[in-house]
Amino acid sequence: MYKENNQEGKNINNNSFSLGSRVIGDKYKPLIIAEIGINHGGDLDLAKQLVELIAEAGGECAKFQIHMPEEEMSLEAKNIIPPNTNNKSIYSLIEECSFTPDQDYELKEFCESLGLIYLATAFSRKAADQLYEMNVDAIKVGSGECNHLPLIEHISKFNIPMIVSTGMNSIDSVKETENIISKYKTSYAFLHCTNRYPTEPEWVNLSGITEMKEKFNCTIGFSDHSIGSEIALSSVALGANIIERHFTDDKNRDGADISCSMDKKELCWLISQSENVWKAIGAGKKPHSSEQTTIDFAFASLVAEEKIDIGEVLTSKNVWAKRPNTGISVSKYNEIISNYYADVVIEKNEQITFSKIKKL
């Protein structure tokens, strides 16, 4: 079981979301989802190699996509050629990168044998049904299906946790999705996303994470398609509890998603650094208890700016403040000036304490 972060005064949203025993939310370090997706190109052995690399990097979750071309696309899709596909239609590309149900089961078992969470996106009713039968911890829904309300309702009825990407959708359209999921009391998380491959920094719109944290009563994350892991890392500071990034073993491979994929080295970096940023979020602007030793020497206390005789009133002329913070705090300067007098002789540069002065 994953322990909560008990750092002092952490400002948290009490929403949480679970994938098996892995609890996700503001109290817990971010979950990094390494999405193999279709980067295996339909090669089962390569898919397993990528899973092994994720495990070696210290990853927790490997994600795939369940594609059944006839179930998710009409014949018109054979005429649609997206960017980064070497002039292949989306239909042909998905056909080439689809596994059989037996292979999907095999990959799930392989992931779990390495201690990884198996996660997959359902692009059709039949794919969702298969994932339900596979007894998965959650079902991922892609941005393209976020507003496919009949499919959202179909999956919601399973009462399996759902992770829904929200790229290409507005707050209002995501609210419609939320209403359906909530109707079935299914737990869910939403991921902010921009669906361009790769996504230029000016298109990422990280402020969407902040807005979604305010608008939705659920765990919020970030599905990142930018180049490099720096933008994904920055999302943690804005409250992302889940980070999803495509994963490959070689950035020189051909593939529609390779340009925005991370490799093993980047995954290691993102795992460690995201935990550090999460720890650093804190609870707003206030002193931390760890600063007390510094406060003791760095803050100032009241001192005699010149020799002060018995009975002499403390004024702005004869009183100033200097380090360390072991006497009367400088915060009481205005309270002391003209309201107290010396009860003993106070030498120049000597610290003033309440035992040496009396109120007028």
Secondary structure, DSSP 8 states (H G I E B T S, - for coil): -------TT------EEEETTEEEETTS--EEEEEEETTTTT-HHHHHHHHHHHHHTT--EEEEEE--HHHH--GGGGG---TTSTT--HHHHHHHT---HHHHHHHHHHHHHTT-EEEEEE-SHHHHHHHHHTT-S-EEE-GGGTT-HHHHHHHHTTT--EEEE-TT--HHHHHHHHHHHHHTT--EEEEEE---SSB-HHHH-THHHHHHHHH-SSEEEEEE-BSSSHHHHHHHHTT-SEEEEEE-S-TTS--TTGGGEE-HHHHHHHHHHHHHHHHH--SSSS--GGGHHHHHHHS-EEEESS-B-TT-B--TTTEEEES-SSSSBGGGHHHHTTTEEESS-B-TT-B--GGGEEE-
